[in-house]
């Protein structure tokens, strides 16, 4: 099915309730739903869930926070992030841990994923939890994992964005060990656009960049006036280098000529923990919005040049723009300064949103526990009889209990991921 057909279906429905598995439910509303229609359908959904599951459903709100959702059900967890974007990597960890804890709390418990907007958000959560539960899941959960994969590939992936797919890949790679953690700070010096999109009637565009760290703006460039052909490259230089750590969003806009409006040229999200090369290139099919925009040339790409220090990188004089490119540094223009994400809560004070070396230890622990679980599963002979009980003895009242893990399912990613989340918030 073509993406345009899927997108048309995405915009035409009023409410879509899907049992992805017997215990994971998706409730989706289109982004442009009228408020009265949305409220009516939301009440109907809440009534149905209450009658079928009673007090055993927990709702995860993946959209902007709304008071009417919590009024219909007081068990609501707020995990919202902007539509068409990827969530922060630590938010993926938190959601997977919360889902796993609730489902393991009672066999009657179900999870409801509420989303008002593009299904790509729901798809990220479903795909991430599929990988999360795969770490130590038993064979009888294979059908659930198949159902989650089918939902993700059929309903979410066709309408998702490349950055959403990238973050699912990050999460899976960190859990499996295929991605090694880079904990070094990176300094961004150059962003190079190879191939100039045609956003003006006579060709060319007037791009400017906004860079966000943990969804907070940290840099705004000047406006670059480029009227060359599409084979031209343009280099946006940041000196001294801009320190980046954690979840990064770079958004490129086109400022319309003689107009107080702007268009999104491309958007890209990445996490510095997964960046190991000082030169990173994203092709057109890896850029949000741009991958389906004919105004951006097929061979177009965006290159990032990093270093491990803020000092100017020597030997890159060839990246300087020619005389045909002029720059307007008037960043006080309200159109340039306007932030797109003011409706979403900023991270807590003191958070740097960066990976720490300790997380590597915990990720290694996941794989060690996972290996242990698999080895236990391969044992065919019955366990040996228990040893005879020891002689009774007095125990000091203040002796701390020794923790034991009787269920390897609970001891594998659950315990470790919650520690990962705590280290995200601490450092």
C-alpha positions as CSV (number, residue, x, y, z in Angstrom):
1,X,0.0,0.0,0.0
2,X,1.5,3.4,-1.0
3,X,2.3,6.0,1.6
4,X,-0.1,8.5,0.2
5,X,-3.0,6.0,0.5
6,X,-2.0,5.2,4.1
7,X,-1.8,8.9,4.9
8,X,-5.2,9.6,3.4
9,X,-6.6,6.8,5.6
10,X,-4.8,8.3,8.6
11,X,-6.5,11.6,8.2
12,X,-10.1,10.3,7.5
13,X,-10.9,8.2,10.6
14,X,-12.5,9.7,13.7
15,X,-11.3,7.2,16.3
16,X,-9.3,4.0,15.9
17,X,-9.3,1.4,18.7
18,X,-7.1,-1.6,18.1
19,X,-6.2,-4.5,20.4
20,X,-2.6,-4.9,19.3
21,X,-2.3,-7.8,21.7
22,X,-4.8,-9.0,24.3
23,X,-3.3,-6.6,26.8
24,X,-1.9,-3.7,24.7
25,X,-4.5,-1.4,23.2
26,X,-4.1,1.5,20.8
27,X,-6.6,4.4,20.8
28,X,-5.8,7.0,18.1
29,X,-7.5,10.2,17.1
30,X,-6.5,12.3,14.1
31,X,-4.6,15.5,14.8
32,X,-7.3,17.6,13.2
33,X,-10.2,16.1,15.0
34,X,-12.8,18.7,16.0
35,X,-12.8,19.2,19.8
36,X,-16.5,18.2,20.3
37,X,-16.1,15.1,18.2
38,X,-12.9,14.2,20.0
39,X,-14.4,14.6,23.5
40,X,-17.5,12.6,22.6
41,X,-15.4,9.7,21.2
42,X,-13.0,9.8,24.1
43,X,-15.9,9.4,26.6
44,X,-17.3,6.5,24.5
45,X,-13.9,4.8,24.6
46,X,-13.5,5.3,28.3
47,X,-17.0,3.8,28.9
48,X,-16.1,0.8,26.8
49,X,-12.8,0.2,28.5
50,X,-14.3,0.6,32.0
51,X,-17.1,-1.9,31.2
52,X,-14.6,-4.5,29.8
53,X,-11.5,-4.0,32.0
54,X,-12.8,-2.2,35.1
55,X,-10.0,-0.7,37.1
56,X,-7.4,-2.8,35.3
57,X,-6.5,-0.5,32.5
58,X,-3.7,2.1,32.6
59,X,-3.6,4.8,30.0
60,X,-0.4,6.2,28.5
61,X,-0.9,9.6,27.0
62,X,1.6,10.1,24.2
63,X,0.2,13.5,23.1
64,X,0.0,16.9,24.6
65,X,-1.2,16.8,28.2
66,X,-5.0,17.3,28.6
67,X,-7.1,17.5,31.7
68,X,-10.1,15.8,30.2
69,X,-8.2,12.5,29.9
70,X,-7.4,12.3,33.6
71,X,-11.0,13.2,34.4
72,X,-12.3,10.0,32.6
73,X,-9.6,7.8,34.2
74,X,-7.4,8.7,37.1
75,X,-4.8,6.2,36.1
76,X,-3.1,8.2,33.4
77,X,0.7,8.5,32.8
78,X,1.8,11.5,30.8
79,X,4.6,10.7,28.3
80,X,3.7,13.2,25.6
81,X,6.1,14.5,23.0
82,X,5.6,16.6,19.8
83,X,3.8,14.9,16.9
84,X,6.0,13.5,14.0
85,X,9.0,13.5,16.3
86,X,11.0,10.8,18.2
87,X,10.8,10.8,22.0
88,X,13.9,11.2,24.1
89,X,15.8,8.0,24.6
90,X,15.3,8.1,28.4
91,X,11.6,8.5,27.8
92,X,11.6,5.3,25.8
93,X,13.2,3.5,28.7
94,X,10.7,5.0,31.2
95,X,7.7,4.0,29.0
96,X,8.9,0.4,28.5
97,X,9.6,0.0,32.2
98,X,6.2,1.4,33.2
99,X,4.4,-0.9,30.7
100,X,6.3,-3.9,31.9
101,X,5.6,-3.1,35.6
102,X,1.9,-2.7,35.0
103,X,1.4,-5.8,32.9
104,X,3.3,-7.9,35.4
105,X,1.4,-6.5,38.4
106,X,-1.8,-8.5,37.6
107,X,-2.7,-10.8,34.7
108,X,-5.9,-8.8,34.2
109,X,-4.1,-5.5,33.7
110,X,-4.0,-3.9,30.2
111,X,-2.2,-0.9,28.7
112,X,-4.0,1.7,26.6
113,X,-1.8,3.9,24.4
114,X,-3.7,7.2,23.7
115,X,-2.5,9.3,20.8
116,X,-4.0,12.3,19.2
117,X,-2.1,12.8,16.0
118,X,0.1,10.7,13.7
119,X,0.3,6.9,14.5
120,X,4.1,7.1,14.3
121,X,4.1,8.0,18.1
122,X,2.2,4.8,19.0
123,X,4.5,2.9,16.7
124,X,7.6,4.0,18.5
125,X,6.3,2.7,21.8
126,X,5.0,-0.6,20.4
127,X,8.3,-1.3,18.6
128,X,10.4,-0.3,21.6
129,X,8.4,-2.5,23.9
130,X,8.6,-5.4,21.4
131,X,12.4,-5.2,21.6
132,X,12.4,-4.6,25.4
133,X,10.2,-7.7,26.1
134,X,12.3,-9.7,23.7
135,X,15.3,-9.6,26.0
136,X,14.0,-12.3,28.3
137,X,10.5,-13.1,27.2
138,X,9.3,-16.7,27.2
139,X,8.4,-18.6,24.1
140,X,4.7,-18.3,24.8
141,X,4.9,-14.6,24.2
142,X,6.1,-15.1,20.6
143,X,2.6,-14.4,19.3
144,X,2.4,-11.1,21.2
145,X,5.8,-10.0,19.7
146,X,4.5,-11.0,16.2
147,X,1.3,-8.9,16.7
148,X,3.4,-5.9,17.9
149,X,5.7,-6.2,14.9
150,X,2.7,-6.5,12.5
151,X,1.0,-3.4,14.0
152,X,4.3,-1.4,13.7
153,X,5.0,-2.4,10.2
154,X,1.4,-2.1,8.8
155,X,0.0,0.9,10.7
156,X,2.8,3.0,12.1
157,X,5.9,2.6,9.9
158,X,4.3,3.8,6.7
159,X,3.2,7.1,8.3
160,X,6.3,7.5,10.6
161,X,9.4,9.7,10.3
162,X,13.0,8.6,9.8
163,X,14.0,9.9,13.2
164,X,11.4,7.8,14.9
165,X,12.8,4.7,13.1
166,X,16.3,5.8,14.1
167,X,15.4,6.0,17.8
168,X,13.8,2.6,17.8
169,X,17.0,1.3,16.2
170,X,19.1,3.1,18.9
171,X,17.0,1.5,21.7
172,X,17.3,-2.0,20.2
173,X,21.0,-1.6,19.5
174,X,21.7,-0.5,23.1
175,X,19.8,-3.4,24.6
176,X,21.4,-6.0,22.3
177,X,24.9,-4.5,22.5
178,X,25.1,-3.8,18.8
179,X,25.5,-0.1,19.5
180,X,28.5,0.8,21.7
181,X,28.0,3.9,23.9
182,X,29.9,7.0,23.1
183,X,30.1,9.1,26.3
184,X,32.4,11.7,24.9
185,X,31.0,15.2,24.5
186,X,30.8,16.3,20.8
187,X,31.3,19.8,19.5
188,X,29.5,20.7,16.3
189,X,31.4,23.0,13.9
190,X,29.8,22.7,10.5
191,X,26.4,21.7,9.0
192,X,26.7,21.3,5.2
193,X,23.7,21.0,2.9
194,X,24.7,19.2,-0.3
195,X,22.0,20.1,-2.9
196,X,19.9,23.2,-2.4
197,X,16.2,22.7,-2.3
198,X,13.9,24.9,-4.4
199,X,11.7,26.8,-2.1
200,X,11.5,30.0,-4.1
201,X,9.7,30.4,-7.5
202,X,13.1,31.1,-9.2
203,X,14.9,28.3,-7.3
204,X,17.1,28.3,-4.2
205,X,16.1,29.0,-0.6
206,X,16.9,31.1,2.4
207,X,17.7,28.5,5.1
208,X,18.4,29.0,8.8
209,X,19.0,26.5,11.5
210,X,17.6,26.0,15.0
211,X,19.3,23.4,17.3
212,X,17.6,21.9,20.3
213,X,19.1,19.9,23.1
214,X,16.6,18.0,25.2
215,X,13.9,20.1,23.3
216,X,15.5,23.3,24.6
217,X,16.9,25.8,22.0
218,X,20.7,26.1,22.2
219,X,21.6,27.7,18.9
220,X,20.0,29.8,16.0
221,X,21.9,30.6,12.9
222,X,21.7,33.6,10.6
223,X,19.7,33.4,7.4
224,X,21.6,32.2,4.4
225,X,20.6,33.6,1.0
226,X,21.2,31.0,-1.7
227,X,20.0,31.5,-5.3
228,X,22.3,29.0,-7.0
229,X,21.3,25.8,-8.8
230,X,20.5,22.7,-6.8
231,X,24.1,21.3,-7.2
232,X,25.4,24.0,-4.9
233,X,26.5,23.2,-1.4
234,X,26.1,25.5,1.5
235,X,28.1,25.4,4.8
236,X,26.8,26.8,8.1
237,X,29.7,27.2,10.4
238,X,29.5,27.4,14.2
239,X,32.6,28.8,15.9
240,X,33.6,28.1,18.6
241,X,32.1,24.6,18.3
242,X,28.7,24.0,20.0
243,X,28.8,21.4,22.8
244,X,26.1,18.8,22.3
245,X,25.2,15.9,24.7
246,X,22.2,13.7,24.7
247,X,19.1,14.1,22.5
248,X,19.6,16.6,19.7
249,X,17.1,18.0,17.3
250,X,18.2,20.1,14.3
251,X,15.6,21.9,12.4
252,X,16.2,23.8,9.1
253,X,13.7,26.4,8.0
254,X,13.3,28.4,4.8
255,X,12.4,32.1,5.4
256,X,10.1,33.2,2.6
257,X,11.3,36.2,0.6
258,X,9.3,39.4,1.5
259,X,7.0,37.4,3.8
260,X,6.8,36.9,7.6
261,X,6.4,33.1,7.2
262,X,8.7,30.2,7.3
263,X,8.7,26.6,6.0
264,X,10.4,23.5,7.4
265,X,13.1,22.3,5.0
266,X,14.2,19.3,7.0
267,X,14.4,18.0,10.5
268,X,16.7,15.4,12.0
269,X,17.1,13.9,15.5
270,X,19.9,11.9,16.9
271,X,21.5,11.0,20.2
272,X,25.2,11.7,20.8
273,X,25.6,8.3,22.6
274,X,25.3,6.6,19.2
275,X,27.6,9.0,17.3
276,X,31.1,7.5,16.9
277,X,32.3,9.3,13.7
278,X,33.3,12.9,13.6
279,X,31.7,13.2,10.2
280,X,28.0,12.1,10.0
281,X,25.9,12.2,6.8
282,X,22.1,11.9,6.6
283,X,20.7,11.2,3.1
284,X,17.4,12.5,1.9
285,X,15.6,9.4,3.0
286,X,16.9,9.9,6.6
287,X,15.7,13.4,7.0
288,X,12.2,14.0,8.5
289,X,9.7,15.7,6.2
290,X,12.3,16.0,3.4
291,X,12.3,12.3,2.5
292,X,8.9,12.8,0.7
293,X,9.4,16.4,-0.5
294,X,10.1,16.8,-4.3
295,X,11.7,20.3,-3.7
296,X,14.7,18.6,-2.1
297,X,16.9,16.9,-4.7
298,X,17.1,13.1,-4.6
299,X,20.9,13.2,-4.2
300,X,20.6,15.8,-1.5
301,X,22.1,15.1,2.0
302,X,23.1,16.9,5.2
303,X,26.6,16.5,6.7
304,X,27.6,17.2,10.3
305,X,31.3,17.9,11.2
306,X,32.1,17.3,14.9
307,X,35.2,17.3,17.0
308,X,36.0,16.6,20.7
309,X,36.9,20.2,21.5
310,X,35.5,23.7,20.8
311,X,38.7,24.9,18.9
312,X,38.4,25.6,15.2
313,X,39.2,22.6,13.1
314,X,42.2,23.2,10.9
315,X,42.4,22.3,7.2
316,X,38.7,22.8,6.4
317,X,39.0,26.1,4.5
318,X,37.5,24.5,1.4
319,X,34.1,24.4,3.2
320,X,33.8,28.2,3.2
321,X,30.9,29.5,1.1
322,X,31.5,31.4,-2.1
323,X,30.6,35.0,-2.8
324,X,27.2,34.0,-4.1
325,X,26.1,33.2,-0.5
326,X,25.2,36.0,1.8
327,X,24.2,35.8,5.5
328,X,21.8,37.9,7.5
329,X,22.7,37.6,11.2
330,X,19.6,39.5,12.4
331,X,18.5,36.7,14.8
332,X,16.3,39.2,16.8
333,X,13.6,38.7,14.1
334,X,10.6,37.2,15.9
335,X,10.1,34.8,13.0
336,X,13.6,33.4,13.6
337,X,13.4,33.4,17.4
338,X,10.0,31.7,17.6
339,X,10.2,28.3,19.3
340,X,8.0,25.5,18.1
341,X,7.9,23.5,21.3
342,X,6.7,25.8,24.1
343,X,3.6,23.6,24.7
344,X,5.7,20.7,26.0
345,X,7.2,20.7,29.5
346,X,11.0,21.4,29.7
347,X,13.2,18.8,31.4
348,X,13.7,19.1,35.2
349,X,16.3,21.5,36.3
350,X,19.8,20.1,36.5
351,X,19.3,17.5,33.9
352,X,21.9,17.4,31.1
353,X,20.3,14.5,29.2
354,X,23.6,12.7,28.6
355,X,24.7,9.2,28.9
356,X,27.1,8.3,31.7
357,X,29.7,5.4,31.9
358,X,27.6,3.8,34.5
359,X,24.8,3.1,32.0
360,X,27.3,0.9,30.0
361,X,27.7,-1.2,33.1
362,X,23.9,-1.6,33.4
363,X,23.5,-2.4,29.7
364,X,26.2,-5.1,30.1
365,X,24.2,-6.4,33.1
366,X,21.1,-6.7,30.9
367,X,23.0,-8.9,28.5
368,X,24.5,-10.9,31.3
369,X,21.1,-11.5,32.8
370,X,19.7,-12.3,29.4
371,X,22.4,-14.9,28.8
372,X,21.7,-16.4,32.2
373,X,18.0,-16.6,31.5
374,X,18.6,-18.3,28.2
375,X,21.0,-20.8,29.8
376,X,18.4,-21.7,32.3
377,X,15.8,-22.2,29.6
378,X,18.1,-24.7,27.9
379,X,18.4,-26.9,30.9
380,X,16.5,-30.2,30.2
381,X,17.3,-32.0,33.4
382,X,15.3,-31.3,36.6
383,X,17.0,-29.1,39.3
384,X,18.8,-30.9,42.1
385,X,17.0,-31.4,45.4
386,X,17.3,-28.6,47.9
387,X,20.0,-28.9,50.5
388,X,19.0,-29.9,54.1
389,X,17.8,-26.9,56.2
390,X,20.5,-25.4,58.4
391,X,20.3,-25.5,62.1
392,X,18.3,-22.7,63.7
393,X,20.3,-19.7,64.7
394,X,19.6,-16.2,66.0
395,X,19.6,-13.4,63.4
396,X,20.4,-9.8,64.4
397,X,17.3,-7.6,63.9
398,X,19.3,-5.0,61.9
399,X,20.8,-7.6,59.5
400,X,19.9,-6.4,55.9
401,X,18.0,-9.0,53.9
402,X,19.8,-10.5,50.9
403,X,17.8,-9.8,47.7
404,X,16.8,-12.8,45.7
405,X,15.3,-13.0,42.2
406,X,13.0,-15.9,41.7
407,X,11.7,-14.9,38.3
408,X,14.3,-14.2,35.6
409,X,11.6,-12.4,33.5
410,X,11.4,-9.7,36.2
411,X,15.1,-9.5,36.9
412,X,16.2,-8.9,33.4
413,X,15.3,-5.7,31.8
414,X,13.0,-4.4,34.5
415,X,15.4,-3.9,37.3
416,X,18.2,-2.7,35.1
417,X,16.3,-0.2,32.9
418,X,14.9,1.6,36.0
419,X,18.5,2.2,37.0
420,X,19.3,3.4,33.6
421,X,16.4,5.9,33.8
422,X,17.7,7.1,37.2
423,X,21.1,7.8,35.9
424,X,19.7,9.7,32.9
425,X,17.9,12.0,35.4
426,X,20.9,12.3,37.8
427,X,23.6,13.3,35.3
